[in-house]
Amino acid sequence: MADGERASGTLVEGLRQELTRGALPGETAGFSATEQEEAAAFLAAVAGRRQRGEMVIRLESRGGADATNRRMRLAIVNDDMPFLVDSVANAIAGRGLATHRLLHPVVCVTRNGTGELQAVEELCDAVERRESMMYIELDRADARTRQELVQELHQVLGDVRLAVEDWQAMTARMRADADAVSD
């Protein structure tokens, strides 16, 4: 699906189910069916086109007379890897912004050759199909803070990717060094 196209109902419903399936009770308190569908549609639009190894981040302000709607929402779609949630939460907290809702399903996706999202399903055994999809509601901030946060998230998540890619080699090296010392 192109960036401007509306996500199909099947994709939105699949993401809505995954957003709430593994959530702790407090994470979905006050999260109406309409809000769940809006969150899933937003996440589906962000996830619409992506290649493996790329991260997609979108942050937007939400308006409204109701104070709970005067927040920002953030969607991050990335290859699944450790340390994502803590790294994102720390970047948000470092800006002095409170996180009001953080939902983080790890799902298996089907994408076509151009990276267009075709289907979403529950976590599967195919590691290469797993994607981390985060939906976050946080305090509203001015345009400069929003821009700086998105830049920082790109940097932080790039650093996480590098650390994870080096992690297995580093662990193997430490084990070899430990074995050499104990012999």
N, C-alpha and C positions, 0 to 999 in steps of 0.2 A: 504494500500500500504506500503510495506517495505521501509525503509529509502532510500535504493539505487535505488528503482524502479522509473521509470518516471511516473509522475502524468497523469491520463487519460485526454484526450482532453476535456471531458465534465466538469471535475472538474476545470481544468485550465480556461476554458472559463467562468464558473460560478464565479470563484474568480476574473477574470479580470473585469467582469461586476460589481461585488460588490466593488472592489477597486476604481472604477471610479464613481459609481452611486451617492454616497453622497458627493463626493469630491467638495470642493470649486473650482472655476475656476482657481485660482492661483496654486492650488496643483497639477494640471495636465498639466500646461503649459509646453510645450516642451516634454511631455511624449508620445512618439510615440506609435503606435499600437504594434510595435515589442517590445519596452521596457515594455509596459503594459503586454504583454504575458510572457516575461521573468520574470517580477516581480511576476505574478500570478503563474507561474510554480515553482518559488523558494518558494513562500508561500505555495503552495499545497504540495511540498515535505516536508516542515517543519511541516505542519499540518497533514501529512499522518497518523501518529499513535499517539494517545493521549488518556488518560483516564481523566474523569472528576476529577477536583481537581489538575491536573498536569499542569505545564506551560512548554512550549517548546520554547527555544530561540536559534537562530542560527545567527551568525555574520560572514560575509565573506568579504574579500577584492575583489575588481574588478580591473582589469588592463585595459590597452588600451592606445593608443597614445593620444586619445582625453581626455582632462583634466576632462571633466564631467564624464567620465567613471572611473576615478581614484579615486573612492570613495569606501566606504563600504556600504553593505546593510545588514539590520537587519530585521529579522522576529521574531515576538513574537505571540504565540498562547496561549490563556488562557481562563478560564471561564470569561464570561462578568461580570464586576463589576465596580463601580465608581472608579475614581482617577487613572486609569491606564495610560492614555496618559500624564497627567501632571507629574506623578511620573517618567515615562520613559524619557520624555523630560528634566526633571530636572537632572536626572542621566547623560544624554548625555552632557548637558550644563556644568555640574559640572566637566567634563573632558576637557572642553574647545573645544569641537567638535561642529561644526555647523551642524544643520539638514537642508538638502536641500529639502527633500520631506518626508512627513509623511501622510500616508493613513491608516485609521482605520475603516474598516467596522466591524460592529457587524452583524454576520450572524447566521442562524440556520443551524445546521449540522445533518447529519445522520451518525452514526458510528456503526460498528458491535460490537460484544461482546469482541473482542480483541482491540477495539479502532481505528480500521482502518477507515479512512474517506471514506464514500460511496457517499455522496451528500452534496452540499452546496446550500442554497436558501436564499432569502431575509429574513430579520428579521421577526420572527413569534411570536405568543403569548406563545409558549412553552418555558418558561424561562430556563428549564433544558437543552434545546438544543442550547441555545445561546452561541456563542463563540466570543471572541474579537480576531481579527486578525490584527496585525499591520505590515505594511511594511514601512521601514524607510531607506532613503538614507542619509548618513552623511559623514563628512570628513574622509579621510583615516587616520589610525593611525598605530603605530608599534604594533608588536605582544604582547608585554607586556600590552600596553594600551587596546588592544582588549580583552585580557584575564581578566584584571581587570574590564573592563566595563561589560562583561558578568557575572562575579561574583557579581558585584554590582547590576545588574538588577535582578538576582535571589534573592538577599537579599531584595531589595526594593519591588519587587512584592510579596515576601513572607510576608513582613510587611503590604502591602496593603491588602492582603487576610485576615490576622489576624484582622486588623482594621475593615474591612467590616463584618467579621463574628461576631465581638463584637458590632458592630454599633447598631443593632436593640435592643439588650439587654440593652446597655448603654442608648439609647434614652428612652426606656420604664422606666428604673430606674430614669432618670432625670425627666420624666413627673410625676412619682409617688412621688418623692421628692418635686416637685413644687406643686403638689396637696396637699401634707401633710402640706406644709408651708402656703398655702392659706386658709386652713380650720380653 
